[in-house]
Amino acid sequence: MDTLSVSPDSIVSNSPAFVSLEDPQRDAWSKPAKVLEFMGDLHGKTLVDIGAGSGYFTYFFAQTNCQKVISVDIDEQFLAYINDRKQELDSGHKIETRLGEVQGPPLSVGEADVITLVNTSYYIQDLSGYFTHLHAALSASGVLYIIDFNQETEAALPQHPYISQAKVREALKNAGFSRISIDTQLLPYQYIAVAKKVK
């Protein structure tokens, strides 16, 4: 997660942890435009950004033709920052923040069309259990995108822990996802796992 590895007391706008999330150089390897293209048409959909942190992807999502972006984090200071910043954005009215819990996301059954977890899965202790909650929160044709660091990233970005593709895939299967694919080509340091409910 962009946030769970950081002490809540250290999350202030000028702290090293916060600045790393807002680093302009992040665009070079996160490639948000490429990620959005990979996700396809988001028209009228409800997106959920789990582990939103300072809102890096939340703001990009809100600029699409989606209906709503639900930004979830366990840290209230990050959510306060997002709520302040969204007032400055033309698309800020699409953004809703919710306080998350380690046990599961604050989402109702079938509420989301698209759910994303970026740099988050490593910090979730019961990964299968959490993914099961996400499975229930997705609409019938919903899609879950998990973006996490590869093991090979250690040398280039040692401050970012990784979780294996195999562990993510196993947890997704345990959670009931029937169609799972993993892209390792789009991003230089991360893979994208795509999980769908439909067969």
Secondary structure, DSSP 8 states (H G I E B T S, - for coil): --STTS-GGG--TTSHHHHHHH-TTHHHHH-HHHHHHHH---TT-EEEEET-TTTHHHHHHHTSS-SEEEEEES-HHHHHHHHHHHTTSTTGGGEEEEE--SS--S--TT-EEEEEEES-GGG-SSHHHHHHHHHHHEEEEEEEEEEEE-GGGGTT-TTS----HHHHHHHHHHTT--EEEEE-SSSSSEEEEEEES--
